[in-house]
Amino acid sequence: MAEALKKAIEILLGYWWIIAPIALFFIFRELWLNYVKTKYLKSLEWILLEIKIPKESSKTPKAMEQIFIGLHGTESIPKPKEKWLSGKVPTWFSFEITGDGGFIHFYIRTLKVFRNLVEAQIYAQYPDAEITEVNDYTDVVPFRLDSEYDAWGAEFILTKPDPYPIKTYPEFFKDEEEKWIDPLASLGEVFSNLQADEHIWIQILASPISNGWKEEGKKLIEKLIGREIKPSKKGVLKEEIFGWSEAFKESLNQLISGGGGASSTQEKPSSASSLNLTPGEKEVVLAIERNISKMGYKVIVRVVYWGKTEVFNKANIAAIVGILKQFNSENLNGFKPNGKTMPKGKGLFKKKKEIYKKIKILREYKERFFPFDEFKSRGFVFNTEELATIFHIPSKVVEAVGVPRVEAKKGGPPSGLPINQ
């Protein structure tokens, strides 16, 4: 070990004039990218819209799915020049459900430039909805946690790869469209029972993406049904080299053994086919096919629970996890907390580490931070149906007391009303 370390130091001292510029280049590149990205994000104008719907609304999440389809047109993929010179990042929205002291609210945070598009999509599905621009409710969040306040938060990730779908709203229907179980009903019950100084906030960040994400699903289907997966160009080259190597070894083996070696033309056992799949396996394949047939979004799910220490109830943490787990399916996909984002500390300064993580997730919630650079470890891809399942305007079947409703329909004046000249 000491000899290896000595050798490494000798290399560094002998070639520092080559190593130093390379290291400085990569450091400068990261610093520059962070600088231009921060500058770009600060230049964006955001607005927060609150949505209220009529009391008698009977729309299902299908209406919300149409809204997500309409918003998908905002997809923006920065070109290398835009990324490195301007710090541009893809477009994203924030869909939020909050429970504050027993009252439930539904929000959409969008860039100001997309306000008309968002409102048009909502009114197209909910003509009697009321949309209001409001102040940011997160301004009240305490970033100093002490004996007066406590908090918990986490991001949620999937239990399986993205192509496996979660349990979506069509599975909550009974016999007909009017008879169905709204998956947000349990959320409404939990939120409506919160005390005055308790807050549960759910944030769903969604960034529309192109169809490239579907390739993983197609490969997974081919693997499940036993079909040969076509390798990429790089894969073909590797396969050719491997094939030549195997053929050489086989020929050498036959020369040594006098031709008695196993023939390379021996029949390989046949792989599984779609005909050999069990009913459960066929169901999984069909679910993945359906999943990748729709438009996709990159998604981050973030939840925080905070309040005054005297009313902070850890049972609400279990309730939050339970609400999201109702979308889990044993043979398909589901939610689980991302352990890296949970407020847990180990070893020395355990308490300080916990407080740091609590403050971090509260700050990221307030900033609606989308970790594009860390997306693979913190997010996943949902199609429009999955997105509409976890965020939609609740129908009249949800009777939670705190759900805000438009008490009266808007309408024009009677046709025979006299007009003063």
C-alpha positions as CSV (number, residue, x, y, z in Angstrom):
1,M,0.0,0.0,0.0
2,A,2.8,2.4,1.0
3,E,4.7,1.6,-2.2
4,A,1.6,2.3,-4.4
5,L,1.0,5.6,-2.6
6,K,4.6,6.6,-3.1
7,K,4.3,5.7,-6.8
8,A,1.1,7.8,-7.2
9,I,2.8,10.8,-5.6
10,E,5.8,10.4,-8.0
11,I,3.4,10.4,-10.9
12,L,1.6,13.5,-9.6
13,L,4.8,15.4,-9.1
14,G,6.2,14.3,-12.4
15,Y,3.2,15.1,-14.6
16,W,1.4,17.8,-12.6
17,W,1.7,20.2,-15.6
18,I,-0.6,17.8,-17.5
19,I,-2.9,16.7,-14.7
20,A,-3.6,20.2,-13.2
21,P,-5.0,21.8,-16.3
22,I,-7.4,18.8,-16.9
23,A,-8.6,18.9,-13.3
24,L,-9.0,22.7,-13.4
25,F,-11.0,22.4,-16.6
26,F,-13.6,20.0,-15.1
27,I,-13.8,22.1,-11.9
28,F,-14.4,25.3,-14.0
29,R,-16.9,23.5,-16.2
30,E,-19.1,22.5,-13.1
31,L,-18.8,26.0,-11.6
32,W,-19.7,27.7,-14.9
33,L,-22.7,25.4,-15.4
34,N,-24.0,26.0,-11.9
35,Y,-23.6,29.7,-12.4
36,V,-25.5,30.0,-15.7
37,K,-28.2,27.6,-14.5
38,T,-28.8,29.6,-11.3
39,K,-28.9,32.8,-13.3
40,Y,-31.4,31.2,-15.8
41,L,-33.7,29.8,-13.0
42,K,-33.8,33.2,-11.2
43,S,-34.9,34.9,-14.5
44,L,-38.0,32.7,-14.7
45,E,-41.4,34.2,-13.8
46,W,-43.7,31.7,-11.9
47,I,-47.3,32.0,-10.8
48,L,-49.3,29.8,-8.4
49,L,-52.9,29.0,-9.4
50,E,-55.5,27.5,-7.0
51,I,-58.3,25.4,-8.5
52,K,-61.8,25.1,-7.1
53,I,-64.5,23.0,-8.8
54,P,-68.4,23.0,-8.5
55,K,-69.9,20.9,-5.7
56,E,-71.8,18.7,-8.2
57,S,-68.8,17.9,-10.4
58,S,-68.7,14.2,-11.3
59,K,-65.6,14.2,-13.5
60,T,-63.2,11.3,-13.2
61,P,-59.3,11.5,-13.5
62,K,-59.8,11.0,-17.2
63,A,-60.5,14.7,-17.4
64,M,-57.2,15.4,-15.7
65,E,-55.4,13.1,-18.0
66,Q,-56.6,15.2,-20.9
67,I,-55.2,18.3,-19.2
68,F,-51.8,16.5,-18.9
69,I,-51.9,15.6,-22.6
70,G,-52.6,19.2,-23.5
71,L,-49.7,20.5,-21.3
72,H,-47.3,18.0,-22.9
73,G,-46.9,20.4,-25.8
74,T,-44.7,22.6,-23.6
75,E,-41.9,20.0,-23.9
76,S,-38.6,21.8,-24.2
77,I,-35.2,20.0,-24.7
78,P,-32.3,22.5,-24.4
79,K,-29.7,22.4,-27.1
80,P,-26.0,22.1,-26.0
81,K,-25.5,25.8,-26.8
82,E,-28.5,26.8,-24.7
83,K,-27.4,24.5,-21.8
84,W,-23.8,25.7,-21.6
85,L,-24.2,29.4,-22.5
86,S,-27.6,30.2,-21.0
87,G,-28.1,27.5,-18.4
88,K,-31.4,26.5,-19.8
89,V,-33.2,23.5,-18.4
90,P,-36.4,21.6,-19.6
91,T,-39.9,23.0,-18.8
92,W,-41.6,21.7,-15.7
93,F,-44.8,22.2,-13.7
94,S,-45.6,21.7,-10.0
95,F,-49.0,20.0,-9.1
96,E,-49.7,20.4,-5.4
97,I,-52.2,19.2,-2.8
98,T,-52.1,20.7,0.6
99,G,-53.8,20.0,3.9
100,D,-53.6,22.9,6.3
101,G,-55.5,22.8,9.6
102,G,-58.3,20.6,8.1
103,F,-58.6,22.5,4.8
104,I,-57.6,21.0,1.4
105,H,-56.3,22.9,-1.5
106,F,-55.3,22.1,-5.1
107,Y,-52.6,24.2,-6.8
108,I,-50.7,24.3,-10.1
109,R,-47.5,26.2,-10.2
110,T,-46.6,27.2,-13.8
111,L,-44.4,29.6,-15.7
112,K,-46.3,32.9,-16.3
113,V,-45.9,32.4,-20.1
114,F,-48.0,29.2,-19.9
115,R,-50.9,30.6,-17.7
116,N,-53.3,30.9,-20.6
117,L,-52.6,27.4,-21.8
118,V,-53.0,25.9,-18.3
119,E,-56.3,27.8,-17.7
120,A,-57.6,26.8,-21.2
121,Q,-56.9,23.2,-20.6
122,I,-58.6,23.2,-17.2
123,Y,-61.7,25.1,-18.4
124,A,-62.0,22.7,-21.4
125,Q,-62.5,19.8,-18.9
126,Y,-64.1,21.7,-16.0
127,P,-66.1,24.6,-17.5
128,D,-67.4,25.7,-14.1
129,A,-64.1,25.6,-12.3
130,E,-62.7,28.7,-10.5
131,I,-59.0,29.4,-11.1
132,T,-57.3,32.1,-9.0
133,E,-53.8,33.4,-8.8
134,V,-52.7,33.2,-5.2
135,N,-49.7,34.1,-3.0
136,D,-47.2,31.3,-2.3
137,Y,-48.5,29.3,0.7
138,T,-45.0,28.0,1.4
139,D,-43.9,31.5,2.6
140,V,-45.1,30.5,6.1
141,V,-42.8,27.4,6.4
142,P,-40.2,27.7,9.2
143,F,-36.6,27.1,8.1
144,R,-35.5,27.1,11.7
145,L,-36.6,24.0,13.5
146,D,-36.4,24.2,17.2
147,S,-38.5,23.2,20.2
148,E,-41.5,25.1,18.7
149,Y,-41.7,23.3,15.3
150,D,-41.0,19.8,14.0
151,A,-41.0,18.4,10.5
152,W,-40.7,15.2,8.4
153,G,-40.3,14.9,4.7
154,A,-39.2,12.5,1.9
155,E,-39.2,12.0,-1.8
156,F,-40.9,8.9,-3.2
157,I,-39.5,6.6,-5.8
158,L,-40.7,3.4,-7.6
159,T,-40.3,-0.2,-6.4
160,K,-39.6,-1.4,-10.0
161,P,-38.2,0.0,-13.3
162,D,-40.3,2.8,-14.9
163,P,-42.0,0.7,-17.6
164,Y,-44.0,-1.2,-14.9
165,P,-47.1,0.9,-14.2
166,I,-48.6,1.6,-10.8
167,K,-52.3,0.9,-10.1
168,T,-54.1,3.5,-12.2
169,Y,-57.6,5.0,-12.0
170,P,-59.3,2.6,-14.4
171,E,-58.7,-0.1,-11.8
172,F,-60.6,1.9,-9.2
173,F,-63.9,1.7,-11.3
174,K,-66.6,-0.7,-10.3
175,D,-69.3,-1.6,-12.9
176,E,-69.9,1.8,-14.5
177,E,-68.2,5.2,-14.6
178,E,-70.5,6.7,-12.0
179,K,-69.6,3.9,-9.5
180,W,-66.0,4.1,-8.6
181,I,-63.7,4.6,-5.6
182,D,-61.7,7.9,-5.9
183,P,-58.2,7.1,-4.7
184,L,-57.9,10.6,-3.2
185,A,-60.8,9.9,-0.8
186,S,-58.5,8.6,1.9
187,L,-56.2,11.6,1.4
188,G,-59.2,13.9,1.9
189,E,-60.1,12.1,5.2
190,V,-56.5,12.5,6.6
191,F,-56.2,16.1,5.5
192,S,-59.6,17.1,6.9
193,N,-58.7,15.8,10.4
194,L,-55.5,17.9,10.7
195,Q,-55.4,20.4,13.5
196,A,-54.9,24.2,13.1
197,D,-51.1,24.1,13.3
198,E,-50.6,20.9,11.2
199,H,-49.6,20.9,7.5
200,I,-49.3,18.0,5.0
201,W,-48.1,19.1,1.6
202,I,-47.8,16.9,-1.5
203,Q,-45.8,18.1,-4.5
204,I,-45.7,16.4,-7.9
205,L,-43.1,18.0,-10.2
206,A,-43.7,17.0,-13.9
207,S,-41.5,17.7,-16.9
208,P,-42.8,16.5,-20.4
209,I,-40.4,14.3,-22.3
210,S,-40.2,12.8,-25.8
211,N,-40.8,9.1,-26.6
212,G,-37.2,7.9,-26.0
213,W,-38.3,6.6,-22.5
214,K,-40.4,3.9,-24.2
215,E,-37.4,2.0,-25.5
216,E,-36.7,0.6,-22.1
217,G,-40.3,-0.7,-22.0
218,K,-40.0,-2.3,-25.4
219,K,-36.8,-4.2,-24.4
220,L,-38.5,-5.3,-21.2
221,I,-41.4,-6.8,-23.1
222,E,-39.1,-8.6,-25.5
223,K,-37.2,-10.0,-22.5
224,L,-40.4,-11.1,-20.7
225,I,-41.8,-13.0,-23.8
226,G,-38.4,-14.5,-24.6
227,R,-37.9,-12.7,-27.9
228,E,-34.3,-11.9,-29.0
229,I,-33.4,-8.3,-28.2
230,K,-31.8,-6.5,-31.1
231,P,-28.5,-5.0,-29.8
232,S,-27.4,-1.5,-30.5
233,K,-24.5,-0.8,-33.0
234,K,-22.0,-1.0,-30.1
235,G,-23.6,-4.2,-29.0
236,V,-23.4,-5.7,-32.4
237,L,-19.6,-5.0,-32.5
238,K,-19.1,-6.6,-29.1
239,E,-21.2,-9.6,-30.2
240,E,-19.1,-10.1,-33.3
241,I,-15.8,-10.0,-31.4
242,F,-17.2,-12.4,-28.8
243,G,-18.4,-14.7,-31.6
244,W,-15.0,-14.7,-33.3
245,S,-13.3,-15.5,-29.9
246,E,-15.7,-18.3,-29.2
247,A,-15.2,-19.8,-32.7
248,F,-11.4,-19.7,-32.3
249,K,-11.6,-21.4,-28.9
250,E,-14.0,-24.1,-30.4
251,S,-11.6,-24.8,-33.3
252,L,-8.6,-25.0,-31.0
253,N,-10.5,-27.4,-28.7
254,Q,-11.4,-29.7,-31.6
255,L,-7.8,-29.8,-32.8
256,I,-6.6,-30.8,-29.3
257,S,-9.3,-33.4,-28.7
258,G,-9.1,-34.8,-32.2
259,G,-12.6,-33.6,-33.2
260,G,-14.4,-35.0,-30.2
261,G,-15.3,-31.7,-28.7
262,A,-18.9,-30.5,-28.5
263,S,-20.1,-29.1,-31.8
264,S,-20.8,-25.4,-32.0
265,T,-23.9,-26.2,-34.1
266,Q,-25.5,-28.0,-31.2
267,E,-29.1,-27.0,-30.8
268,K,-29.6,-24.5,-28.0
269,P,-32.7,-25.0,-25.7
270,S,-35.5,-22.9,-27.1
271,S,-36.3,-19.7,-25.2
272,A,-39.7,-18.9,-23.7
273,S,-42.3,-17.5,-26.1
274,S,-45.5,-15.5,-25.5
275,L,-47.4,-18.8,-25.8
276,N,-45.7,-20.2,-22.7
277,L,-46.4,-17.2,-20.5
278,T,-48.7,-17.7,-17.5
279,P,-51.9,-15.6,-17.3
280,G,-50.1,-13.4,-14.7
281,E,-47.1,-12.9,-16.9
282,K,-49.4,-12.0,-19.9
283,E,-51.1,-9.5,-17.7
284,V,-47.8,-7.8,-16.9
285,V,-46.8,-7.7,-20.5
286,L,-50.1,-6.1,-21.5
287,A,-49.8,-3.6,-18.7
288,I,-46.3,-2.5,-19.8
289,E,-47.6,-2.2,-23.4
290,R,-50.4,0.0,-22.3
291,N,-48.1,2.0,-20.2
292,I,-45.7,2.9,-23.0
293,S,-48.5,3.7,-25.4
294,K,-49.1,7.1,-23.8
295,M,-47.2,10.3,-23.4
296,G,-44.6,10.5,-20.6
297,Y,-43.4,13.0,-18.0
298,K,-40.3,13.0,-15.8
299,V,-41.7,13.1,-12.3
300,I,-40.5,13.9,-8.8
301,V,-42.9,13.2,-5.8
302,R,-42.1,15.1,-2.7
303,V,-44.0,15.1,0.6
304,V,-43.6,17.2,3.8
305,Y,-45.4,17.2,7.1
306,W,-44.7,20.0,9.6
307,G,-46.3,21.7,12.5
308,K,-46.0,22.9,16.0
309,T,-44.4,20.4,18.3
310,E,-47.4,20.0,20.6
311,V,-49.7,18.8,17.7
312,F,-47.0,17.0,15.6
313,N,-48.3,13.4,15.3
314,K,-46.1,10.7,13.9
315,A,-49.1,8.7,13.0
316,N,-49.7,11.1,10.1
317,I,-46.4,10.0,8.6
318,A,-47.7,6.4,8.4
319,A,-50.9,7.8,6.9
320,I,-49.0,9.6,4.1
321,V,-47.1,6.5,3.2
322,G,-50.3,4.5,3.3
323,I,-52.1,6.9,0.9
324,L,-49.3,6.5,-1.7
325,K,-49.2,2.7,-1.2
326,Q,-52.8,2.3,-2.3
327,F,-51.4,2.7,-5.8
328,N,-49.0,-0.2,-5.3
329,S,-49.5,-3.5,-7.2
330,E,-47.7,-6.7,-6.2
331,N,-46.9,-7.8,-9.8
332,L,-46.4,-4.3,-11.3
333,N,-45.1,-1.2,-9.6
334,G,-45.6,1.0,-6.5
335,F,-44.2,3.8,-4.3
336,K,-41.6,3.6,-1.6
337,P,-39.8,6.4,0.3
338,N,-36.4,7.3,-1.0
339,G,-34.2,6.6,2.1
340,K,-31.6,9.1,1.0
341,T,-34.0,12.0,1.4
342,M,-35.6,10.9,4.7
343,P,-34.6,12.9,7.8
344,K,-32.5,10.2,9.4
345,G,-29.0,10.6,10.9
346,K,-26.3,8.1,11.8
347,G,-23.2,8.1,13.9
348,L,-21.7,11.4,15.2
349,F,-23.9,14.5,15.3
350,K,-27.0,12.4,14.5
351,K,-29.5,15.0,15.7
352,K,-27.8,17.8,13.6
353,K,-27.9,15.6,10.5
354,E,-31.6,14.9,11.0
355,I,-32.4,18.7,11.3
356,Y,-30.2,19.4,8.2
357,K,-32.2,16.9,6.2
358,K,-35.5,18.2,7.4
359,I,-34.6,21.8,6.5
360,K,-33.2,20.6,3.1
361,I,-36.4,19.0,2.0
362,L,-38.5,21.9,3.3
363,R,-36.3,24.3,1.2
364,E,-36.5,22.1,-1.9
365,Y,-40.2,21.9,-1.6
366,K,-40.5,25.7,-1.3
367,E,-38.2,26.2,-4.3
368,R,-40.0,23.4,-6.3
369,F,-36.5,22.2,-7.0
370,F,-36.3,19.7,-9.9
371,P,-33.1,17.7,-9.7
372,F,-32.5,17.1,-13.4
373,D,-28.8,16.2,-12.8
374,E,-29.8,13.6,-10.2
375,F,-33.0,12.4,-11.9
376,K,-32.0,8.7,-12.2
377,S,-31.7,8.3,-8.4
378,R,-34.5,10.6,-7.4
379,G,-37.2,10.4,-10.0
380,F,-39.1,8.3,-12.5
381,V,-41.1,8.4,-15.7
382,F,-44.9,8.4,-15.5
383,N,-47.4,8.4,-18.4
384,T,-50.4,10.7,-18.4
385,E,-52.7,8.1,-16.9
386,E,-50.4,7.5,-13.9
387,L,-50.0,11.2,-13.4
388,A,-53.7,11.8,-13.5
389,T,-54.2,9.0,-10.9
390,I,-52.1,10.7,-8.2
391,F,-53.2,14.2,-9.0
392,H,-56.7,15.0,-10.1
393,I,-59.6,17.2,-9.0
394,P,-61.7,15.1,-6.6
395,S,-65.2,14.2,-7.8
396,K,-68.4,14.6,-5.8
397,V,-67.9,11.2,-4.4
398,V,-65.2,12.6,-2.1
399,E,-67.2,14.2,0.8
400,A,-64.2,15.4,2.8
401,V,-65.3,18.6,4.7
402,G,-62.2,20.6,3.8
403,V,-62.3,20.3,0.0
404,P,-63.0,23.8,-1.3
405,R,-65.8,23.9,-3.8
406,V,-67.4,26.6,-6.0
407,E,-70.8,27.0,-4.3
408,A,-72.7,28.3,-7.3
409,K,-72.4,28.0,-11.0
410,K,-71.5,31.1,-13.0
411,G,-74.0,32.1,-15.6
412,G,-75.0,35.1,-17.8
413,P,-78.0,37.4,-17.1
414,P,-81.5,36.4,-18.2
415,S,-82.2,37.0,-21.9
416,G,-85.2,39.3,-21.2
417,L,-83.5,41.6,-18.7
418,P,-84.1,45.3,-19.5
419,I,-81.0,47.4,-20.0
420,N,-80.8,51.1,-18.9
421,Q,-79.9,53.4,-21.7
